[in-house]
Amino acid sequence: DLVDAVERLEAWRGAAMILQSSDSAAFCSGGHLKDVEEALDEPWKGRCMSAAMGSVLDTLLSLPLVSVAAIDGPAIGGGAELITACDHRVLGPGARIHFIHARLGVTPGWGGAGRLVAHVGRRRALRILSTASPIQADEALRIGLADIVVDDALVGAERFLAPVLALPSAAVRATKQQVAACWRLRDFRGVLPETDAFASVWAGPAHREALRSR
């Protein structure tokens, strides 16, 4: 479904989009742990999933439009990686970003580590990922992971995009293409190193034990 949505956006000629959850209580809670546990019986699927999701989220970030994640409630695991695939993040007061992966004995598997480095810097990204501590809205704003914190994330995202939408669409899209080109130059290997690291722990004992204990 996500691939289909990104493909539709690739064909769309708009200048901006908002990524929002249909559930007001949570932005995205990540993988269903029971399904994840069952998938460990075929470890090769973890590598395929990681490569595919990393690619589609990098494509989302590289689209020639300005994207904003409107985050109310928690964005956990894969949900935290998803918000790194947007250009900007607008958080409601109850938003919580949690790269929980290390607690589950794994790493980000969808290219989220590299995108997090791009958003907050190497040292801060390493601290976030290696401690697996949740990030509240005010801290996300302080470290640059959030652009603004507002009472209503969707309303805030719409206001945030208003100056963008006031400009010619073609100019905005061309500008985003320039910025995206700089992002792609970060590492010609793309998400492959992250996929390798993820695959090395995906079906490992720490991940299995973490899933059994939750």
C-alpha positions as CSV (number, residue, x, y, z in Angstrom):
1,D,0.0,0.0,0.0
2,L,2.8,2.4,0.8
3,V,4.6,1.7,-2.5
4,D,1.3,2.4,-4.3
5,A,0.9,5.7,-2.5
6,V,4.4,6.8,-3.2
7,E,4.0,5.8,-6.9
8,R,0.8,8.0,-7.1
9,L,2.7,10.9,-5.5
10,E,5.5,10.5,-8.1
11,A,2.9,11.0,-10.9
12,W,1.2,13.9,-9.0
13,R,2.2,17.5,-9.9
14,G,1.5,19.2,-6.6
15,A,4.1,21.2,-4.6
16,A,3.4,19.8,-1.1
17,M,1.8,17.0,0.9
18,I,1.0,16.1,4.5
19,L,1.5,12.7,5.9
20,Q,-1.1,12.0,8.7
21,S,-2.4,9.0,10.5
22,S,-6.1,8.0,10.3
23,D,-5.9,7.3,14.0
24,S,-5.9,10.4,16.2
25,A,-4.5,8.3,19.1
26,A,-1.3,7.3,17.3
27,F,0.8,8.3,14.3
28,C,2.2,4.8,13.6
29,S,3.0,2.1,16.2
30,G,5.4,0.1,14.0
31,G,5.3,-3.6,13.3
32,H,2.8,-6.0,14.8
33,L,5.1,-8.0,17.1
34,K,3.3,-11.3,16.6
35,D,3.6,-11.0,12.9
36,V,7.3,-10.1,13.2
37,E,8.0,-13.1,15.5
38,E,6.4,-15.4,12.9
39,A,8.5,-13.8,10.1
40,L,11.7,-14.7,11.9
41,D,11.3,-18.3,10.7
42,E,12.5,-17.1,7.3
43,P,15.3,-14.7,7.9
44,W,15.9,-13.9,4.3
45,K,12.5,-12.1,4.2
46,G,13.9,-9.6,6.7
47,R,16.6,-8.6,4.3
48,C,14.0,-8.3,1.4
49,M,11.7,-6.3,3.6
50,S,14.5,-4.0,4.7
51,A,15.7,-3.3,1.2
52,A,12.2,-2.7,-0.1
53,M,11.1,-0.4,2.7
54,G,14.4,1.5,2.7
55,S,14.0,2.1,-1.0
56,V,10.4,3.3,-0.9
57,L,11.0,5.6,2.0
58,D,14.1,7.1,0.4
59,T,11.9,7.6,-2.7
60,L,9.3,9.4,-0.5
61,L,11.9,11.7,0.8
62,S,13.2,12.4,-2.7
63,L,9.9,13.3,-4.3
64,P,9.8,16.7,-6.0
65,L,7.5,18.2,-3.4
66,V,7.7,19.4,0.2
67,S,6.4,16.8,2.6
68,V,5.4,17.3,6.2
69,A,4.5,14.6,8.8
70,A,1.7,15.8,11.1
71,I,2.4,13.8,14.2
72,D,-0.2,13.3,17.0
73,G,0.5,10.5,19.5
74,P,3.4,8.0,19.3
75,A,5.5,7.2,16.2
76,I,7.3,4.0,17.3
77,G,9.9,1.7,15.5
78,G,8.9,1.7,11.9
79,G,6.7,4.7,12.6
80,A,9.7,6.6,13.8
81,E,11.5,5.7,10.6
82,L,8.5,6.8,8.5
83,I,8.7,10.3,9.8
84,T,12.3,10.6,8.8
85,A,11.1,10.2,5.2
86,C,9.4,13.5,5.3
87,D,11.1,16.9,4.9
88,H,9.5,18.4,8.0
89,R,7.8,17.3,11.1
90,V,5.0,19.1,12.9
91,L,4.2,17.7,16.4
92,G,1.2,17.9,18.6
93,P,1.8,18.2,22.4
94,G,1.2,14.4,22.9
95,A,3.5,13.3,20.1
96,R,6.3,10.9,21.0
97,I,9.0,9.6,18.7
98,H,10.6,6.3,19.7
99,F,13.4,4.5,17.9
100,I,12.8,1.5,20.0
101,H,14.7,-0.9,17.8
102,A,17.7,-1.7,20.1
103,R,15.3,-2.7,22.9
104,L,14.0,-5.3,20.5
105,G,17.5,-6.6,19.7
106,V,17.5,-5.1,16.2
107,T,18.4,-1.9,14.3
108,P,16.3,0.4,12.1
109,G,15.5,-1.6,9.0
110,W,14.0,0.9,6.7
111,G,16.9,3.3,6.2
112,G,15.9,5.4,9.2
113,A,19.4,5.5,10.7
114,G,20.9,7.4,7.7
115,R,17.9,9.7,7.4
116,L,18.0,10.4,11.2
117,V,21.7,11.3,10.8
118,A,20.8,13.8,8.0
119,H,18.1,15.4,10.2
120,V,19.9,15.7,13.6
121,G,23.6,14.9,13.0
122,R,25.8,11.9,13.5
123,R,26.5,12.2,17.3
124,R,22.9,12.9,18.3
125,A,21.5,10.2,16.0
126,L,23.9,7.7,17.6
127,R,22.7,8.6,21.0
128,I,19.1,8.3,20.1
129,L,19.5,4.9,18.4
130,S,21.9,3.4,21.0
131,T,19.8,4.3,24.0
132,A,16.4,3.6,22.5
133,S,14.9,6.3,24.6
134,P,11.6,8.0,23.7
135,I,11.7,11.6,22.4
136,Q,8.9,13.8,23.6
137,A,7.7,16.8,21.5
138,D,9.7,19.5,23.4
139,E,12.9,17.5,23.1
140,A,12.3,16.8,19.4
141,L,11.9,20.5,18.8
142,R,15.1,21.2,20.8
143,I,17.3,18.8,18.8
144,G,15.9,19.8,15.4
145,L,13.8,16.6,14.7
146,A,10.6,18.7,14.9
147,D,10.1,22.0,13.1
148,I,7.3,23.2,15.4
149,V,5.1,21.9,18.2
150,V,1.4,23.0,18.1
151,D,-1.9,22.2,19.7
152,D,-3.1,20.4,16.6
153,A,-0.6,18.8,14.3
154,L,-2.7,18.8,11.1
155,V,-3.7,22.4,11.5
156,G,-0.1,23.3,12.3
157,A,1.1,21.4,9.2
158,E,-1.3,23.3,7.0
159,R,-0.1,26.6,8.3
160,F,3.5,25.5,8.0
161,L,3.0,24.8,4.3
162,A,1.0,28.0,3.6
163,P,4.1,30.0,2.5
164,V,5.2,27.1,0.3
165,L,1.8,26.9,-1.4
166,A,1.9,30.6,-2.1
167,L,4.8,30.2,-4.5
168,P,4.7,28.8,-8.1
169,S,4.5,25.0,-7.9
170,A,7.1,24.5,-10.6
171,A,9.7,26.6,-8.7
172,V,9.0,24.6,-5.4
173,R,9.3,21.3,-7.2
174,A,12.5,22.3,-8.9
175,T,14.0,23.5,-5.6
176,K,13.1,20.2,-3.9
177,Q,14.8,18.4,-6.7
178,Q,18.0,20.3,-6.0
179,V,17.9,19.5,-2.3
180,A,17.0,15.8,-2.9
181,A,20.0,15.6,-5.3
182,C,22.3,16.7,-2.5
183,W,20.7,14.1,-0.2
184,R,21.3,11.2,-2.7
185,L,25.0,12.1,-2.9
186,R,25.4,11.3,0.8
187,D,26.4,7.7,0.0
188,F,26.3,6.2,-3.5
189,R,25.6,2.8,-1.9
190,G,22.2,4.0,-0.7
191,V,20.5,2.0,2.0
192,L,22.5,-1.2,1.4
193,P,24.9,-0.9,4.4
194,E,21.9,-0.3,6.7
195,T,20.2,-3.4,5.2
196,D,23.3,-5.5,5.9
197,A,23.4,-4.3,9.5
198,F,19.7,-4.9,10.0
199,A,19.8,-8.4,8.5
200,S,22.7,-9.4,10.8
201,V,20.5,-9.1,13.9
202,W,17.0,-9.6,12.4
203,A,16.6,-13.3,13.4
204,G,19.2,-13.2,16.1
205,P,18.8,-14.4,19.7
206,A,18.3,-11.0,21.2
207,H,15.5,-10.1,18.8
208,R,13.8,-13.4,19.4
209,E,14.0,-13.1,23.2
210,A,12.8,-9.5,23.1
211,L,9.7,-10.5,21.1
212,R,9.0,-13.4,23.5
213,S,9.1,-11.2,26.5
214,R,6.7,-8.5,25.3
